[in-house]
Amino acid sequence: MNWPEAIVSFSNYLEQQLRYSHHTCLAYKNDLVQWNEFIESNKPDHPESSAQRAFLMILMKNNYEPRTVRRKLSALKKFSRYIFKKYGIQIHGLGPLTGPKTPKALPSYFTQNEINKMFSIPFDTEDYNTVLKRTLMKTIYYGGFRKSEILNLKSEQINFSTNEIRVLGKRKKERIVPMLPELKEELQHFMSLKGQLGLSNEYVFVNSNNKKVSGSFLYRAVREFFDNISSSPRKSPHVLRHTFATFLLNEGANIQAVSELLGHSGLASTQIYTHIVTEKLIKTYKQSHPRSGE
């Protein structure tokens, strides 16, 4: 079996058949290349039966994050199944192996006060770059978009008549996000300004050169808006998404509805936000209950 060709075939299968994101496919591809390099350079030292465990130990020794190690093991497991199914070849040395436990850190989020401050900052409503950044922030906050979803959003996905945005999430899964009046007004102004400048790219968010904005541009925009407002150690588009989910649950939204709005495949991914809400309730109880100090 030609290993490089098999990796390319597997990567295409993930992206085209299973509809994994390009980022995930690239990560899996790099994981498999790393495994192959390890095998090629350590053949005399490790028999096939212990190669995977030796690979795991090296990853841990080099201080890879538990989440990263588990992804690499997952890539090997899925690749092994794919090769056996497609070519009937059993890759020896790739057996069931449990990776390190991943600590469940609570997601970071901006406070309501920080969000209010961000949206109350005076700005030039005719400066395209400023309006672009502000509309990006507001769309993520009001819609809970992932970074890839906001960057790849097309004009045809926004329906101002029904006040809905059609979102294509992970593995091309489609969901409908309601467009609240505040967001609708912001988007309409942005689209109008975009049209005045003759920017006609199919993507909603483009720079002044009519090119789709990049991930680095989006990250810089979030930091630019929140650096002087928020004390949160993390300032990223995903923190805005966390903020969207946290605020909805704080206001009593049904967890199933929040899960659907976020485009999660199940409730397990959404339940992490309930821990934030629970912690907030406990803190409020301790601060407010007359006998909480006893």
N, C-alpha and C positions, 0 to 999 in steps of 0.2 A: 504493500500500500504506500502510495506517495503521500507523505504526511502533510506537506504544504497544500497540496491540492485537496486533500480531505478536509483540512481546516477551512479553506475557502468554500467548499461545498456545504459544510456544516453551517458556516456563517450566513450563506445565502438562504439556507433552509430556515434558519431562525428569523431572518428578516422578511423573507417573502411568504413563507408558509405559516409560521407562528406569529409573525408580525411584531417581533421584538423591536425595540427602538434601535436606531443606528448606534447610539452610545453603548447600549448593552451588548450588541453584537461585536463591537470593537473591543470591549472589555473582555468578552469571552475569547475572542481571537487571540488577544495578547496573553491571556491566561494559558491557552493551549500551546502557544509558541514557547512560553516560559517553561512549561512542563516538558516539552520536547527537548529543549536545550538542556534541561536538568538530566533527562534520561541519557542523552547523547554523551554528556560529560561525566556521568556517574555509573556507567554500565559495569565496570569492574567492581565497584564498591557495594552495590545494592542489588540483590537478586530481585526479580520481578515481583515476587510476593511481598516484599517490604519496601518497594520503591515509593509507593504513594505515601506511606507513613514517614519515610525519610524526607520526602518533599514537604510534607506538613511540618515536620520539625524544623526544617530550614526556614520556612516562612515565618514560623513563630520566633525563631532565633533572630531573624532580621526585623523583628518588631512590626510585622504587618498587622493591620487592624483586624480583629476577629471577623468583622463583617466582610472584609476583603478576602480573608482566608476561606470563609464559607462559600463565597461566590466562586472562587477558583476550584474548590472541590465540586461544587455544583456544575461548573462548566465541564469538568472531566467526566462526571457521571453522565451528563446529557450527551456528551460527545461519544462516550463509549456505547451508549444505547443506540445512537444514530448510526454509528459505523456497523454495529452488529445487524441492525435492521436493513441497512442499505447494501452492505457488502457481505454480510454473513461472517464477519471477522470479529473474533473475541480479542479485545485488547487486554492482555494479561497485566496484572499489577493494579488494575483499577477496580477495587472492590468497595463494598460499603464502608465508609469511614466517616465518623462524626467529627465535625470541626469544632472549634472553641465556641463557647456560648457568647452570644452578642449582648452586651449590656444595653438595656432598654432606656436610653436617655429620653427625657421628656422633650418634645419639640420646642424650639425657641419661638417667641411671638412678640409682636409689638403691642404695647398697651393701647387702650382706647384713647387715652390722653395724647400719646405720641402720634397716633393716626390723625387725631383732630388737629394737632399742631402742624403736621405735614401738609394737610389739605388747606390750612388757613394761611399758609405762606403766600404773600403777594407775588404775583408773577405777570409777565408781559403776555397777554393773551394773543398777541400777534407774532410772537417769536416762535418759529416752528420747532426748534430744537427743545425749547423749554416745554412747550405744549406736548410734544411727543413723549418726553420723559414723564410728565405728569399724567398723561392719559395711560401710559403703560402701567404706572403705579396703581391708578384707580381701577383699571380693568382687572388686574390681578387681585386686588383687594376685594372688589365687588363680585368677582366671578370664581375665585379660588383656582385660577389657572396654574398649570405646571409651566415651567420655563419653555419647554418645547412647544407646548400648546399655544402660548402667547406669541412666540416668535413665528410660528407657522400659520397663524390665524389669517384667513383670507376674507376679502370683502364680502364674498358670496355667502359666508357663514353668518353674517350679521343681518338680522331682519328687523328693521326699525318699525315695521307695521305691526308685527306680533310681539315686539319687545323681547326677542329671544336671540341667543347666540348658540349656534350649533358647534360643538367642540369635538374634535377628533383627538381622543386620548391615546393611552398606551394600547398597542396592538390594534390601532385604528378603531377602537371602541368609541361609538358616538354617544354623546349625551347633550341634553338641552339645558342651558343655563339662562335663567330669567334675567332680563336687562332692566334694572331699576332706573327710575327717572334721572337720578343724579348721574349714573353712568351713561345713560342715553344722551343726555345733554352734552357731556364731556366728549363722547365719541362723535357726535354730530358736528360739534365745533372743530374737532381735530380733522375729520374727513373733509369739512368745508375748506379749512386752511390748506390741507393737502392738495385739494383740487385747484385752489387759487394759484398754487405754485407749480401746477402742471405735473404733479407726481402721480403716475397712473399704474404703478406696480400692482399686481394681483394681491400681494400681501398687504395687510392693513398697516403694519408698523414698518415704515421705511425711513431711511435717513434723508438728508437734503439732496443726496446724490441718487435718490430713487432706488437704493439698494436695501434689501431686507436687513433690519438691525440684527446685530450679532449677540451672542450670549454675553460676551464681555461688556458690550455697551449696556446691556440690561443690568448687569451686576454693578457697573459703575454708577448707573442712574440711581439704583436703590441706595448705595452708600452715600452718594451725593445728597440725597434727600434726607437720610436718617442720621448721618454722622453727628450732626450738631443737635439732634433731637433725642435720640434713643441711647440708653446705656447698655443695650443688649450687645453681648460680645459677637453675635452673629447678625449680619445684615445682608440679606440675599433675597432674591425673588421667592425662594421657597419659604422663607420666614413670613413673607406676606401671605402666602397660601396657608401656612399654619395659623396665621392671625385670623383669616377668613373663617376657618373651621372652628377655632376656639371661641370666637365671638358668637357664632351661631349657637353653639352648645351652651354658652353662658346665658344666652337669651332664651333657653328652653327648647331649642329646635330638636326635632326627633333625630336620633342618631342614624336611622336608616335613610332619612332624607338628606342628611349631611353627607353620608357615604356616597349617595347617588350624585350629589352635586359635585363632589370631589372626583368622581369617576373611579372610585375604588372597586375592586372586584368582589370584595366582601367586607363584613363589618370588622374583621380583625385589624385591618389597617387603620380604621377610623377610631377604634376604641382607645388608642393611645391618648387621644385628646380628652377623653373623659377623665383621665388621671389629673390633667391640668385643672379641670373644672372641680374635681373632688378636693384637690389641694387648696384651691381658692375658697371653697366652702368651709373647709377646716380652719383656714386662717381667719376667715370672717367670724366663725363661731368663737374662736379663741379670743378675738379682739372684742366681740360684742356681748357674748353671754355673761351675765352678772356673776355666775359661779364657775366660770371656766378656769379661773386661777386657783381654785381650791384643789 
